[in-house]
Amino acid sequence: MEEIEQEERVRPIAVISGDIVRSTELEHSMYEDLLYTLHNQLSLIRSLNSNNKFEVTRGDSFQVLVLDVENAATYALLLRTSLKSTNSNYDCRISLAIGNDVSIRHTIGSSTGDAFTLSGRALDNMSTDTLKVSTLVQPFNEHFGLLTKYLDRQVSEMTERQCAITYIILKNQHSLTQKEIAELLGVNRVSVNRSINSANLNLITEYTQLFAQKVREFFL
């Protein structure tokens, strides 16, 4: 029993801390629509792993506890692309951190540990960036520091259509054909293919796959 409890204590977790970009500039109806989309995506993340939890505070800030750590980057991108696919004016800043030193309490806000500290601190220090990955493992950080900066810029510049396609690809774990994606969006396959190529959307899926691979190597 003690060995099991010890294993649970040291198993890594990921924490996603975020807030809505320029939320005070949105009209009330747009703000409500944004929050509705955000809550739906947070609920989706929780449904994909029953141990995942989320908490929304101050209306436009949120925090997600992720137990399936290898999927944390996918979840972060699901949040951003779901918002941006709904309206190009919607976006959020996301700080993703992975850590081992964990004390999970009844609420996420009262929980402590490396991942909570790193995630919150990085979010507070973000100025122009809207996506950040932090860990205490330097080789992992070296793998993803510059890659994440490029990914952040790529997502920030994507159109609503490109974000919608990326969201569908990530949500369905890369299992759909371009024809199936086109049917879901009500467009033709050529349009989907053009969007994928013009925005290099395959690079996003390659990032999430590399992230999962490196998490397994360094943390699991």
C-alpha positions in Angstrom: 0.0 0.0 0.0 2.8 2.4 0.9 4.6 1.6 -2.4 1.4 2.4 -4.4 1.0 5.7 -2.6 4.6 6.6 -3.2 4.2 5.8 -6.9 1.1 8.1 -7.1 3.0 10.9 -5.3 5.9 10.9 -7.7 4.0 10.3 -11.0 4.4 13.5 -13.1 1.5 15.7 -13.8 1.0 18.6 -16.2 -0.7 21.9 -15.4 -2.1 24.2 -18.0 -2.7 27.7 -16.7 -4.3 30.3 -19.0 -6.3 33.4 -19.5 -8.3 35.0 -22.2 -6.5 37.5 -24.4 -8.1 41.0 -24.4 -11.3 39.8 -22.8 -12.2 43.3 -21.6 -12.4 44.5 -25.2 -15.0 42.0 -26.2 -18.7 42.8 -26.4 -20.8 41.0 -23.8 -22.4 38.6 -26.3 -18.9 37.7 -27.7 -17.5 37.3 -24.2 -20.3 34.9 -23.3 -19.8 32.9 -26.5 -16.1 32.7 -25.8 -16.7 31.4 -22.3 -19.2 28.8 -23.6 -16.6 27.5 -26.0 -13.9 27.5 -23.3 -16.0 25.5 -20.9 -16.9 23.0 -23.6 -13.2 22.4 -24.3 -12.3 22.1 -20.6 -15.1 19.6 -20.2 -13.8 17.7 -23.2 -10.3 17.5 -21.7 -11.8 16.1 -18.5 -13.9 13.6 -20.4 -10.8 12.2 -22.2 -9.3 11.2 -18.8 -11.5 10.9 -15.8 -8.6 12.1 -13.5 -8.2 15.4 -15.3 -9.7 18.4 -13.6 -10.2 22.1 -14.4 -11.1 25.3 -12.6 -12.2 28.6 -13.9 -11.5 31.7 -11.8 -12.3 35.4 -12.3 -14.3 34.6 -15.3 -11.5 34.6 -17.8 -8.7 32.6 -16.1 -8.5 28.8 -16.0 -6.2 26.0 -14.8 -6.2 22.4 -15.9 -4.7 19.4 -14.1 -3.6 16.9 -16.6 -2.8 13.3 -15.6 -2.2 11.9 -19.1 0.8 14.1 -19.3 1.9 13.0 -22.8 -1.3 14.6 -24.2 -0.9 18.0 -22.5 0.4 19.8 -25.6 -2.6 18.4 -27.6 -5.0 19.7 -24.9 -3.3 23.2 -24.9 -3.7 23.4 -28.7 -7.3 22.1 -28.6 -8.1 25.0 -26.3 -6.5 27.6 -28.5 -7.7 26.3 -31.9 -11.3 25.8 -30.6 -11.5 29.5 -29.6 -9.8 30.8 -32.7 -11.9 28.6 -35.0 -15.1 30.1 -33.5 -13.9 33.7 -33.9 -10.6 35.2 -35.0 -10.8 37.7 -32.2 -10.8 34.9 -29.6 -7.6 33.6 -28.2 -5.9 32.7 -24.9 -2.5 32.7 -23.3 -1.4 29.2 -22.2 1.4 28.2 -19.9 2.0 24.4 -19.7 4.3 22.9 -17.1 5.3 19.4 -16.1 6.5 18.5 -12.6 6.7 15.7 -10.1 6.5 17.3 -6.7 2.7 17.3 -6.2 0.3 18.0 -3.5 -3.2 17.8 -5.0 -6.0 19.1 -2.7 -9.7 19.4 -3.0 -9.4 22.3 -5.4 -6.8 22.9 -8.1 -6.3 26.5 -6.9 -5.1 25.2 -3.4 -2.9 22.5 -4.9 0.9 22.9 -4.9 4.0 21.4 -6.5 6.5 22.1 -9.2 4.1 22.0 -12.1 1.7 24.5 -10.4 4.5 26.9 -9.5 6.2 26.7 -13.0 2.9 27.1 -14.9 1.7 30.1 -12.8 5.0 31.8 -12.8 5.5 31.5 -16.5 2.0 32.8 -17.2 2.6 35.9 -15.0 5.8 36.6 -16.9 4.4 36.2 -20.4 4.2 39.4 -22.4 4.1 38.8 -26.1 4.1 35.0 -26.1 0.8 33.1 -25.9 2.2 29.6 -25.5 4.9 28.5 -23.1 6.2 25.1 -22.0 8.2 24.8 -18.7 9.8 21.9 -16.8 12.7 21.5 -14.4 14.4 19.1 -16.9 16.8 21.2 -18.9 17.3 18.8 -21.9 13.5 18.7 -22.3 13.3 22.5 -22.2 16.1 22.6 -24.9 14.0 20.4 -27.1 10.9 22.5 -26.9 11.9 26.1 -26.2 12.4 27.3 -29.7 10.0 24.8 -31.2 7.2 26.2 -29.0 8.0 29.8 -30.0 7.6 28.9 -33.7 4.4 26.9 -32.9 3.0 29.8 -31.0 3.6 32.2 -33.9 2.1 29.7 -36.4 -1.1 29.3 -34.4 -1.4 33.0 -33.8 -1.4 33.7 -37.5 -3.8 30.9 -38.5 -7.3 31.7 -40.0 -10.5 30.5 -38.5 -10.7 27.8 -41.2 -7.2 26.6 -40.5 -7.8 26.5 -36.8 -11.1 24.5 -37.3 -9.2 21.9 -39.4 -6.4 21.7 -36.8 -9.0 21.3 -34.0 -10.7 18.4 -35.9 -7.4 16.7 -36.6 -6.2 16.9 -33.0 -9.6 16.0 -31.5 -9.8 12.9 -33.7 -6.2 11.9 -33.1 -5.2 12.3 -36.7 -7.6 9.5 -37.7 -9.7 11.4 -40.3 -9.1 11.8 -44.0 -9.2 15.1 -45.7 -12.5 14.1 -47.2 -14.0 13.4 -43.8 -12.7 16.7 -42.4 -14.3 18.5 -45.4 -17.6 16.8 -44.7 -17.6 17.9 -41.1 -16.9 21.5 -42.1 -19.3 21.5 -45.1 -16.5 22.4 -47.6 -14.8 20.6 -50.4 -11.7 18.5 -49.9 -9.6 20.8 -52.1 -10.2 23.6 -49.7 -9.1 21.5 -46.7 -6.0 20.4 -48.6 -5.2 24.0 -49.5 -5.6 25.2 -45.8 -3.4 22.3 -44.5 -0.6 23.1 -47.0 -0.7 26.9 -46.8 -0.5 26.9 -42.9 1.8 23.9 -42.7 -0.7 22.3 -40.3 1.2 19.0 -40.4 3.9 20.7 -38.4 1.5 21.1 -35.5 0.6 17.4 -35.5 4.3 16.6 -35.6 4.9 18.8 -32.6 2.3 17.1 -30.5 3.6 13.7 -31.5 7.2 14.7 -30.6 6.0 16.2 -27.4 4.3 12.9 -26.4 7.4 10.9 -27.3 9.8 13.1 -25.3 7.4 13.2 -22.3 7.6 9.4 -22.2 11.4 9.5 -22.5 12.0 12.1 -19.8 9.1 11.7 -17.4 7.2 8.4 -17.6 
